[in-house]
Amino acid sequence: MLHVVLFQPEIAPNTGNIGRMCAVTRSRLHLIHPLGFVINDRNLRRAGMDYWKSLDVQEHADWAAFRASPLAPRRLWLFTTKTERSFWNVRYADGDGLVFGNESSGAPAWMHDELSAMKVTIPQANATLRSLNLSTAAGVACYEATRQLVHASVSRV
């Protein structure tokens, strides 16, 4: 199982899209508070998440609570534009966590320090643009990790 970790997400539709992707890939979604929206039926309906109750989602009061949780992944990959290491050039493992900062400011500096050895980026053909949308980046990352895990399990057969 992969873990998708959203640090203080701000936009309900992005989180809804990521939740849908997690449900389809059977990945666990971790939401680290505070959120920029309230998880309620109205917001979830607007985000297209009428199946939210069937999603494996864990909410954490803050980063420390997430790290202390027995359900948190041990190995974390921080997706950021502030590194040169491509997400294609690492090996993902079952149980890994894919960490994403929020829409307006990304991951805070202290998180970059804590996860400095595990930072990866999604390469962009047009480097003058800021970055991908959060839900797009999470989808690209999750499917690359899933591809590697499926390929690894097929290779063992």
TORFIGU-998004 format. One record per atom (N, C-alpha, C): residue in three letters; x, y, z. Coordinates in steps of 0.001 Angstrom, whole numbers, plus 500000, padded with zeros to 6 digits. Layout:
// residues N
AlaXYZ
...
***
This chain:
// residues 157
Met500833498811500000
Met500000500000500000
Met500874501247500000
Leu500497502193499174
Leu501130503507499193
Leu500336504430500105
His501004505458500579
His500383506491501404
His500572507825500694
Val499503508572500540
Val499575509925499991
Val499321510871501160
Val500269511764501391
Val500244512637502561
Val500093514078502100
Leu498999514713502511
Leu498763516114502160
Leu498952516977503401
Phe499942517856503340
Phe500225518745504454
Phe499398520017504307
Gln498432520175505172
Gln497580521361505252
Gln496992521767503894
Pro496309520840503214
Pro495706521193501925
Pro494665522292502100
Glu494518523124501069
Glu493676524310501174
Glu492414524265500313
Ile492401523423499293
Ile491315523461498303
Ile490598522116498279
Ala489336522131498657
Ala488549520885498750
Ala488532520090497443
Pro488313520704496273
Pro488307519897495047
Pro489632519186494763
Asn490760519813495084
Asn492039519118494924
Asn492096517892495825
Thr491732518086497078
Thr491747516966498023
Thr490754515890497586
Gly489601516317497074
Gly488621515360496559
Gly489168514547495403
Asn489840515204494464
Asn490445514486493341
Asn491505513500493813
Ile492311513930494760
Ile493362513056495292
Ile492731511892496046
Gly491677512165496802
Gly490968511096497495
Gly490418510064496532
Arg489860510523495442
Arg489329509608494423
Arg490444508734493865
Met491597509354493555
Met492744508607493054
Met493224507587494085
Cys493230507980495361
Cys493642507051496412
Cys492683505865496503
Ala491395506123496376
Ala490418505036496417
Ala490645504067495257
Val490899504602494075
Val491099503770492890
Val492386502945492997
Thr493430503522493574
Thr494720502828493677
Thr494878502070495000
Arg493872502147495848
Arg493916501524497183
Arg495073502063498010
Ser495301503349497878
Ser496316504030498678
Ser495632504675499880
Arg496365504815500965
Arg495828505490502152
Arg496108506984502018
Leu495115507803502299
Leu495254509254502269
Leu495407509778503684
His496460510563503920
His496690511212505209
His496491512710505029
Leu495620513294505839
Leu495382514740505817
Leu495923515337507105
Ile496860516266506960
Ile497482516884508127
Ile496885518275508307
His496263518487509450
His495575519742509769
His496568520841510127
Pro496125522098510028
Pro494772522520509682
Pro494524522431508178
Leu493267522169507828
Leu492839522133506438
Leu492263523505506077
Gly492279523824504813
Gly491714525095504361
Gly490232525001504062
Phe489595523942504481
Phe488179523693504228
Phe487677522741505301
Val486386522613505377
Val485767521695506329
Val485353520441505568
Ile485662519290506136
Ile485207518042505518
Ile483760517835505949
Asn482861518153505034
Asn481435517944505281
Asn480778517484503986
Asp479534517053504081
Asp478854516507502905
Asp478800517504501755
Arg478548518773502050
Arg478437519784500990
Arg479757519927500227
Asn480868520090500951
Asn482168520231500298
Asn482558518960499551
Leu482246517814500134
Leu482609516562499482
Leu481786516336498225
Arg480505516675498259
Arg479676516552497053
Arg480215517451495946
Arg480568518685496308
Arg481105519626495328
Arg482410519099494738
Ala483198518406495532
Ala484469517853495063
Ala484281516492494391
Gly483058516016494280
Gly482812514744493622
Gly483165513540494474
Met483159513708495763
Met483586512626496650
Met482400511989497376
Asp481399511561496627
Asp480251510928497251
Asp480604509560497844
Tyr481778509060497568
Tyr482233507786498123
Tyr483308507979499202
Trp483430509188499752
Trp484462509515500750
Trp484474508522501906
Lys483298508063502313
Lys483221507165503467
Lys483872505809503199
Ser484055505443501939
Ser484719504175501623
Ser486223504340501401
Leu486720505574501473
Leu488137505871501290
Leu488901505603502586
Asp490113505083502459
Asp490985504886503622
Asp491691506219503885
Val491091507028504737
Val491633508359505021
Val491902508497506516
Gln493060509059506824
Gln493453509309508208
Gln493692510805508368
Glu493107511381509394
Glu493338512799509685
Glu494257512915510891
His495156513882510835
His496135514094511900
His496093515564512311
Ala496153515814513600
Ala496060517180514124
Ala497189518071513624
Asp498369517489513415
Asp499532518241512948
Asp500599517251512498
Trp501746517773512081
Trp502834516917511581
Trp503330515959512665
Ala503474516441513887
Ala503960515584514978
Ala502998514416515225
Ala501709514685515203
Ala500722513614515391
Ala500787512614514240
Phe500985513112513037
Phe501143512222511882
Phe502351511324512066
Arg503492511909512402
Arg504730511121512559
Arg504615510092513682
Ala503832510405514706
Ala503670509498515849
Ala502624508408515599
Ser501840508553514563
Ser500757507608514298
Ser501297506240513884
Pro500728505168514428
Pro501144503830513997
Pro500747503531512547
Leu499872504339511979
Leu499448504146510588
Leu500271504961509592
Ala501181505779510114
Ala502012506607509236
Ala503096505751508584
Pro503429506050507332
Pro504522505326506676
Pro505861505674507311
Arg506772504723507268
Arg508105504959507834
Arg508982505769506888
Arg508865505488505599
Arg509716506176504618
Arg508870507184503845
Leu509342508430503823
Leu508598509521503204
Leu509397510156502078
Trp508729510403500947
Trp509305511123499819
Trp508610512483499724
Leu509368513557499804
Leu508815514898499696
Leu508879515351498239
Phe507720515604497649
Phe507639516102496283
Phe507694517625496331
Thr508684518182495610
Thr508954519608495689
Thr509618520092494404
Thr509499521367494138
Thr510236521966493023
Thr511635522386493464
Lys511943522224494750
Lys513213522707495304
Lys514272521606495397
Thr514387520818494343
Thr515438519808494245
Thr515636519473492779
Glu516754518851492463
Glu517034518423491083
Glu516756516931490889
Arg516614516193491972
Arg516456514734491896
Arg515073514370491354
Ser515049513722490206
Ser513793513362489565
Ser513103512214490292
Phe511800512287490362
Phe511024511218490987
Phe511107509923490189
Trp511575509977488946
Trp511770508774488138
Trp513036508023488554
Asn513944508698489232
Asn515248508114489542
Asn515352507562490953
Val514235507208491539
Val514250506583492866
Val513417505306492815
Arg513649504433493780
Arg512892503189493906
Arg511890503331495037
Tyr510626503221494690
Tyr509576503267495697
Tyr509346501861496219
Ala508933501778497471
Ala508682500481498105
Ala507270500458498672
Asp506738499270498801
Asp505434499103499423
Asp505458499763500802
Gly504471500584501085
Gly504402501268502370
Gly504993502664502372
Asp505583503096501266
Asp506153504446501192
Asp505067505509501265
Gly505458506686501740
Gly504575507840501774
Gly505042508898500792
Leu504101509433500033
Leu504368510499499072
Leu503804511783499668
Val504671512710500020
Val504291513907500779
Val504212515125499853
Phe503125515890500022
Phe502901517092499219
Phe502554518251500138
Gly503169519411499884
Gly502826520623500605
Gly501507521177500092
Asn501099522301500656
Asn499795522855500260
Asn499892523674498968
Glu498728524069498476
Glu498621524720497175
Glu499307526081497110
Ser499259526856498164
Ser499787528223498061
Ser501265528355498405
Ser501762527539499321
Ser503158527729499731
Ser503995526458499730
Gly503421525344499347
Gly504205524108499315
Gly504538523620500712
Ala505659522937500818
Ala506115522411502109
Ala506965523456502822
Pro506820523563504142
Pro507621524547504884
Pro509110524162504931
Ala509948525140505205
Ala511404524931505229
Ala511806523829506202
Trp511175523764507390
Trp511555522740508362
Trp511281521333507817
Met510247521181506974
Met509956519873506387
Met511016519524505344
His511450520539504591
His512546520326503639
His513793519855504377
Asp514061520440505536
Asp515219520023506337
Asp515048518596506844
Glu513873518290507389
Glu513623516961507952
Glu513700515859506898
Leu513234516154505706
Leu513191515144504643
Leu514218515429503541
Ser515308516082503894
Ser516275516547502889
Ser516832515422502021
Ala517016514248502568
Ala517569513135501801
Ala516517512453500928
Met515262512842501089
Met514170512150500406
Met513340513110499550
Lys513967514161499033
Lys513248515128498205
Lys513354514727496733
Val512221514799496045
Val512178514507494616
Val511298515539493923
Thr511500515658492617
Thr510712516597491829
Thr510146515907490604
Ile509057516433490107
Ile508494515984488836
Ile509050516941487782
Pro509873516432486864
Pro510489517326485874
Pro509443518059485034
Gln509784519284484684
Gln508913520118483862
Gln509657520526482605
Ala509008520368481458
Ala509614520799480191
Ala509747522310480154
Asn508803523019480768
Asn508832524480480809
Asn509150524917482239
Ala510407525132482503
Ala510859525470483861
Ala510469526882484285
Thr509942527694483371
Thr509531529042483748
Thr508185529048484470
Leu507447527958484382
Leu506173527859485090
Leu506417527332486492
Arg505570527732487427
Arg505778527434488844
Arg505759525936489147
Ser504633525261488883
Ser504530523843489209
Ser503195523300488715
Leu503038521998488836
Leu501767521355488515
Leu500747521632489610
Asn499481521484489271
Asn498410521521490259
Asn498628520370491245
Leu498264520572492501
Leu498471519575493542
Leu497878518224493170
Ser496641518193492709
Ser496025516893492417
Ser496685516226491218
Thr497147516999490243
Thr497867516422489106
Thr499196515833489567
Ala499936516588490365
Ala501233516108490866
Ala501061514834491692
Ala500064514807492550
Ala499828513609493373
Ala499485512416492492
Gly498691512636491448
Gly498335511549490541
Gly499537511012489785
Val500356511908489242
Val501557511506488519
Val502468510701489452
Ala502686511197490654
Ala503578510540491615
Ala503039509177492038
Cys501761509119492367
Cys501170507872492839
Cys501216506794491757
Tyr500947507181490538
Tyr500959506188489464
Tyr502366505743489091
Glu503364506590489212
Glu504744506138488991
Glu505142505148490083
Ala504836505468491329
Ala505164504541492415
Ala504398503224492238
Thr503136503313491864
Thr502330502107491634
Thr502911501283490485
Arg503310501951489402
Arg503919501252488273
Arg505156500480488715
Gln506001501126489499
Gln507202500442489981
Gln506847499241490855
Leu505873499402491733
Leu505507498305492632
Leu504893497142491865
Val504055497427490879
Val503459496368490068
Val504537495663489257
His505443496436488660
His506533495859487874
His507407494970488761
Ala507700495431489967
Ala508536494646490886
Ala507859493337491256
Ser506550493359491485
Ser505859492120491866
Ser505740491173490691
Val505596491682489467
Val505540490832488276
Val506902490217488026
Ser507972490979488262
Ser509341490480488047
Ser509687489337488981
Arg509070489305490154
Arg509356488248491127
Arg508672486930490778
Val507675486974489895
Val506907485769489564
Val507688484865488663
***
